[in-house]
Amino acid sequence: MPNLRRFLSWVRSLFWRRAPQIDDGLIFSKGAKTPKEGDTRPLVYISVPSWDRGEHPYHSRSVMALANESNLRLICTTHALGDFLMRARNRHLFQFLNLPQKPDFFFCVGSDIDFKPEYFERIVARNLPIVAGLYAVKEANAPGTPPRWCMNTLPKEAPVSADGLMEIAAGGTDFICFRRDALETMVQHPLVLKYADDFPGGDKTKPHHHLFNFGVVNTELAHIPTGQPMGDWVNADWQKNRLLSEDYWACQIARACGIKIMLDVTGYCGHWDGRTRYPTNAPPHRDAPKANTADTAEQFTLDPATSTTTPEHGGAQ
């Protein structure tokens, strides 16, 4: 089975025209594994956990387009590392923190997400601690009806800046970028426990960090003395004792460490469920007429009452 996965990884790499290298389940774009002197292009680790080791065709198409069209140096996971999502994300985090190349950014992308290379590059170019991208939950929305985005706004919704950024409370890990220094700070939080990886083939010589984990707001997070107040987001009535999935939990760890989560509203991604792309009233990703390929979010409202995940949802879907 491991040999089959390596073979499939090699087949996938044939689409990377920039002489990729495969090592330890990773694909390195040209200049990523052994950078040339003076190459200052950002090095981005793309985390793509997939419990069934599958990827939607439009996701694969997006990653290949990124590799071929962008000026970034990329390290991409070629299969899931673990038997369920949290373990896979944390194993990717371990790999990111311990690679000798020391990647600059940890970019989480869902295996059912399509995106445009320029949107990915724009988020990286922000060079901010955490920047999330927009994608909708898997719910049909009629024309003129705004989708629910996989994110939570702040209680007093922050304004959108002139360059298309707004501060949010949490974003989903199907399209979010963490800068290295942010993650190095977050894994030191008291609630991020260290553990030994007992998964077959795992590295037991160094501790893993359980950053991407389920957690309960207010009964756990708000009572840890970090020196950074969580503010009225945690203390709001609807947040008390709220169970968060691993993506929203990681964002609250970041906020407890004084790190802001920003949302880039200059574009959005497609979220696939079989043959259906969400939001359902949006133009398709790469097959739309040129006049409609901007994929901007201007046609959708960011009103938290209609477009964000609601209290009963602890995270992205």
C-alpha positions in Angstrom: 0.0 0.0 0.0 2.7 2.6 0.8 4.4 1.8 -2.6 1.0 2.3 -4.3 0.6 5.7 -2.6 4.1 6.7 -3.7 3.3 5.6 -7.3 0.2 7.7 -7.3 2.1 10.6 -5.9 4.6 10.2 -8.7 1.8 10.2 -11.3 0.4 13.4 -9.8 3.8 15.0 -9.9 3.9 14.5 -13.7 1.6 17.5 -14.0 4.0 19.7 -12.2 6.0 21.1 -15.0 8.7 22.6 -12.9 10.8 19.5 -12.2 9.2 18.5 -8.9 11.0 16.2 -6.4 9.2 13.6 -4.2 10.5 12.8 -0.7 8.7 11.3 2.3 5.2 11.8 0.9 5.9 15.4 -0.1 6.1 17.0 -3.5 8.7 19.8 -3.8 8.4 22.4 -6.6 11.5 23.6 -8.3 13.7 25.4 -5.8 11.8 24.3 -2.8 13.8 21.4 -1.5 17.3 22.8 -2.2 16.8 26.6 -2.7 19.4 28.5 -4.7 21.4 31.2 -3.0 19.5 34.4 -3.1 16.1 32.9 -3.8 13.9 34.8 -1.5 10.5 33.6 -2.9 8.1 32.5 -0.1 8.2 28.8 0.7 4.7 27.5 1.3 3.8 24.2 2.8 0.3 23.1 1.5 -1.5 20.8 4.0 -4.2 18.7 2.3 -5.5 16.1 4.8 -7.9 13.6 3.3 -9.3 10.8 5.3 -10.0 8.6 2.2 -6.8 9.7 0.5 -9.0 11.2 -2.3 -9.1 14.7 -3.8 -11.8 16.3 -5.9 -10.7 16.7 -9.5 -11.2 20.5 -9.4 -9.0 20.6 -6.2 -6.2 18.8 -8.0 -6.6 21.1 -11.0 -6.3 24.1 -8.8 -3.1 22.8 -7.1 -1.5 22.0 -10.5 -2.4 25.4 -11.8 -0.8 27.0 -8.7 2.4 25.0 -9.2 2.6 25.9 -12.9 1.5 29.5 -12.8 2.7 31.0 -9.5 6.1 32.2 -8.5 5.9 30.6 -5.1 8.1 27.7 -3.9 5.7 25.0 -2.8 5.8 21.9 -0.6 2.7 19.9 -1.0 1.4 16.9 0.9 0.6 14.0 -1.4 -1.7 11.9 0.9 -3.2 12.0 4.4 -1.0 11.6 7.3 -3.2 9.9 9.9 -6.5 8.1 10.3 -8.7 11.1 11.0 -8.7 14.8 10.4 -7.2 16.1 13.6 -4.4 13.6 13.7 -3.7 14.4 10.0 -3.6 18.1 10.5 -1.3 17.8 13.6 1.0 15.5 11.8 1.2 18.0 8.9 2.0 20.7 11.5 4.7 18.5 13.0 6.2 18.0 9.5 6.0 21.7 8.8 7.8 22.7 12.0 10.5 20.2 11.6 11.4 20.3 7.9 15.0 21.4 7.4 13.8 23.9 4.7 11.8 25.8 7.4 8.8 26.8 5.2 7.5 30.3 5.7 3.8 29.6 5.6 1.5 26.7 6.5 -1.5 26.8 4.1 -4.4 24.5 4.9 -6.5 23.6 1.8 -9.4 21.2 1.8 -9.3 18.3 -0.6 -12.8 19.4 -1.8 -11.8 23.0 -2.4 -11.0 24.7 -5.7 -9.3 28.1 -5.9 -7.6 30.4 -8.3 -3.8 30.7 -8.1 -3.9 34.5 -7.8 -6.2 34.3 -4.8 -3.8 31.9 -3.1 -0.8 34.0 -4.0 -2.6 37.2 -2.8 -3.2 35.7 0.7 0.5 34.6 1.0 1.6 38.0 -0.2 -0.3 39.6 2.7 2.5 38.3 4.9 0.2 38.4 8.0 0.2 36.0 10.9 -3.2 34.4 9.9 -5.3 35.1 6.8 -8.4 33.0 5.9 -10.0 32.8 2.5 -13.8 32.7 1.8 -15.6 29.5 1.0 -19.2 28.6 1.7 -20.8 25.8 3.7 -22.4 23.0 1.7 -25.9 24.4 1.6 -27.9 25.3 -1.5 -28.7 29.0 -1.8 -31.2 30.4 -4.3 -30.2 33.3 -6.6 -30.2 36.5 -4.6 -29.8 34.5 -1.3 -26.4 35.0 0.4 -24.5 31.9 1.3 -23.2 31.1 4.8 -19.5 31.4 4.7 -17.3 29.1 6.8 -16.2 31.8 9.3 -17.4 33.7 12.4 -17.3 37.5 12.5 -16.6 39.4 15.6 -19.6 40.5 17.7 -19.2 44.0 16.4 -18.4 43.2 12.8 -15.1 44.8 11.7 -15.1 47.0 8.6 -13.5 45.8 5.4 -10.3 47.7 4.7 -9.5 49.3 1.4 -7.3 46.4 0.4 -10.0 43.8 1.1 -9.2 42.6 4.6 -11.4 42.3 7.7 -10.8 41.0 11.1 -12.9 37.9 12.1 -13.2 35.7 15.1 -12.5 32.4 13.3 -12.0 31.0 9.9 -12.3 27.4 8.5 -9.2 25.4 7.8 -10.2 24.4 4.3 -8.5 27.6 3.1 -6.4 29.5 5.7 -2.8 30.5 5.8 -0.7 30.6 9.0 2.7 32.3 9.1 5.5 30.3 10.7 6.0 32.7 13.7 2.2 32.6 14.5 2.2 28.8 14.7 5.4 28.7 16.8 3.7 31.0 19.3 0.4 29.1 19.2 1.9 25.7 20.0 3.3 27.2 23.3 -0.2 27.9 24.6 -1.0 25.9 27.8 -4.0 24.2 26.2 -1.9 22.9 23.2 -0.7 19.6 24.7 2.4 17.8 23.5 2.1 14.1 22.7 4.1 11.2 21.3 2.9 10.1 17.9 2.0 6.4 18.1 0.7 6.1 14.5 2.6 3.5 12.5 5.6 5.1 10.9 5.3 8.2 13.0 8.3 10.1 14.4 8.5 9.5 18.1 11.8 11.3 18.7 10.2 14.8 18.9 6.9 15.9 20.5 3.8 16.6 18.4 1.4 19.5 19.3 -2.3 18.9 19.6 -3.2 22.4 18.2 -6.0 21.2 15.9 -8.3 19.8 18.4 -11.9 20.0 19.6 -12.4 22.4 22.5 -15.0 24.1 24.6 -15.1 27.9 24.8 -15.5 29.7 28.1 -15.1 26.6 30.3 -11.6 26.0 29.1 -10.1 28.7 26.9 -11.4 31.8 28.6 -10.1 30.6 32.0 -6.5 30.1 31.0 -4.3 33.0 32.1 -2.5 34.0 28.9 -2.3 37.8 29.5 -4.4 38.3 26.4 -8.2 38.9 27.1 -10.5 37.1 24.7 -13.0 40.0 24.8 -16.7 39.9 24.4 -16.6 37.1 21.7 -16.0 34.4 24.3 -18.2 36.0 26.9 -21.2 36.4 24.7 -24.1 34.2 25.9 -24.3 32.1 22.7 -20.6 31.3 23.0 -20.7 29.9 26.5 -19.8 26.2 26.6 -19.7 26.1 22.9 -18.0 23.1 21.3 -15.6 24.1 18.6 -14.2 21.9 15.8 -10.5 21.9 15.3 -10.3 24.8 12.9 -12.2 27.3 15.1 -10.4 26.0 18.2 -7.0 26.8 16.6 -8.3 30.3 15.8 -9.3 30.8 19.4 -5.9 29.6 20.6 -4.4 32.3 18.2 -6.7 35.0 19.7 -5.7 33.9 23.2 -2.1 34.5 22.1 -2.9 38.0 20.9 -2.9 37.0 17.2 -5.5 38.5 14.9 -7.3 36.4 12.3 -7.9 38.3 9.1 -10.2 37.4 6.2 -9.4 38.2 2.6 -12.7 39.1 0.9 -11.1 39.8 -2.6 -12.0 36.4 -3.8 -13.6 33.1 -2.8 -13.2 29.3 -3.3 -15.5 26.6 -4.5 -16.6 24.0 -2.0 -17.4 20.7 -3.7 -19.8 17.9 -2.8 -19.7 15.4 -5.6 -20.8 17.3 -8.7 -22.2 20.3 -6.7 -20.1 23.4 -6.1 -21.0 25.8 -3.3 -22.0 28.5 -3.2 -24.5 27.2 -5.7 -25.4 30.6 -7.2 -21.8 31.5 -8.0 -20.0 31.2 -11.4 -17.9 28.0 -11.8 -14.3 28.2 -11.0 -12.3 28.0 -14.2 -15.1 27.3 -16.8 -16.9 30.7 -16.4 -16.8 33.3 -19.1 -13.8 35.6 -18.8 -16.1 38.4 -17.8 -17.1 36.5 -14.7 -13.8 35.0 -13.6 -12.9 37.5 -11.0 -14.7 35.4 -8.3 -15.0 38.4 -6.0 -17.2 38.3 -3.0 -18.8 41.6 -3.7 -22.0 40.0 -4.8 -22.5 38.4 -1.4 -23.2 40.0 1.9 -20.9 39.6 4.9 -23.8 40.2 7.3 -23.0 37.9 10.3 -26.7 37.2 10.7 -27.0 35.6 7.3 -23.6 34.6 6.0 -21.5 33.2 8.9 -21.7 29.9 10.6 -24.3 30.0 13.3 -23.9 29.2 17.0 -25.0 25.6 16.6 -22.1 25.0 14.1 -18.8 24.7 15.9 -16.7 25.0 12.8 -16.5 24.7 9.1 -18.4 22.0 7.2 
